[in-house]
Amino acid sequence: MSNKKQLPEWEKEFNRVKNNSIYFLEVYYNQIYPDKKVALSKEEKQAFFDKYKGVPLFEDMDKWAAYTKEIKRLKNEGYEDWEIL
């Protein structure tokens, strides 16, 4: 595949799950195991997110700058890290 923007939907979802432990917990684990649901506080979510988050790689500084600017904008709007990534 030459263009990453044309990834199949399942692969986009997989990439999000593998890099966002809170997304995995809320969307998958708690649905598959409703009798073992895990409820975390905001602080616990942030700690787990920080522990397992992936590090994005960029081809050039312009893409990194745009990414950083977008993350900052979303945080200013009140989104948490695990809601953004």
C-alpha positions as CSV (number, residue, x, y, z in Angstrom):
1,M,0.0,0.0,0.0
2,S,1.6,3.2,-1.1
3,N,-0.8,5.7,0.6
4,K,-1.4,5.4,4.3
5,K,-4.6,7.5,4.1
6,Q,-6.2,4.7,2.1
7,L,-5.8,2.0,4.8
8,P,-8.8,-0.3,5.2
9,E,-11.1,0.6,8.1
10,W,-10.1,-2.5,10.1
11,E,-6.5,-1.4,9.9
12,K,-7.2,2.1,11.1
13,E,-9.1,0.7,14.0
14,F,-6.3,-1.7,14.8
15,N,-3.8,1.1,14.8
16,R,-5.9,3.1,17.2
17,V,-6.4,0.2,19.6
18,K,-2.7,-0.8,19.7
19,N,-1.6,2.8,20.5
20,N,-4.4,3.8,22.9
21,S,-5.0,1.6,26.0
22,I,-8.0,3.6,27.2
23,Y,-9.7,3.2,23.8
24,F,-9.1,-0.5,23.9
25,L,-10.4,-0.8,27.4
26,E,-13.6,1.2,26.8
27,V,-14.5,0.1,23.3
28,Y,-13.4,-3.6,23.4
29,Y,-12.5,-5.0,26.8
30,N,-15.5,-3.6,28.7
31,Q,-17.8,-4.8,25.9
32,I,-16.4,-8.3,25.7
33,Y,-16.2,-8.8,29.4
34,P,-19.2,-6.9,30.9
35,D,-18.9,-8.8,34.1
36,K,-15.3,-7.7,34.6
37,K,-15.8,-4.0,33.5
38,V,-12.9,-1.7,34.5
39,A,-13.8,1.8,35.5
40,L,-10.9,4.2,35.9
41,S,-10.7,7.8,37.2
42,K,-9.4,10.5,35.0
43,E,-6.0,10.3,36.7
44,E,-5.9,6.5,36.3
45,K,-6.8,6.9,32.6
46,Q,-4.0,9.4,32.1
47,A,-1.5,7.2,33.9
48,F,-2.4,4.1,31.8
49,F,-2.4,6.2,28.6
50,D,1.0,7.5,29.3
51,K,2.4,4.1,30.1
52,Y,1.3,2.5,26.9
53,K,1.0,5.3,24.3
54,G,2.7,5.0,21.0
55,V,5.1,7.5,19.6
56,P,4.2,8.9,16.2
57,L,6.9,9.1,13.5
58,F,7.0,11.9,11.0
59,E,8.6,12.2,7.6
60,D,9.4,15.9,8.0
61,M,9.2,18.7,10.5
62,D,6.2,20.4,8.8
63,K,4.1,17.3,9.5
64,W,5.3,17.2,13.1
65,A,4.5,20.9,13.6
66,A,1.0,20.5,12.1
67,Y,0.4,17.5,14.4
68,T,1.6,19.3,17.5
69,K,-0.5,22.3,16.7
70,E,-3.6,20.2,16.3
71,I,-3.0,18.3,19.5
72,K,-2.6,21.6,21.3
73,R,-5.8,23.0,19.8
74,L,-7.8,19.9,20.9
75,K,-6.3,20.0,24.4
76,N,-7.3,23.7,24.7
77,E,-10.9,22.6,23.7
78,G,-10.9,20.3,26.7
79,Y,-10.1,16.9,25.2
80,E,-8.0,14.4,27.2
81,D,-5.0,12.7,25.6
82,W,-6.9,9.3,25.3
83,E,-9.8,11.1,23.5
84,I,-7.5,12.7,20.9
85,L,-5.2,9.8,19.9
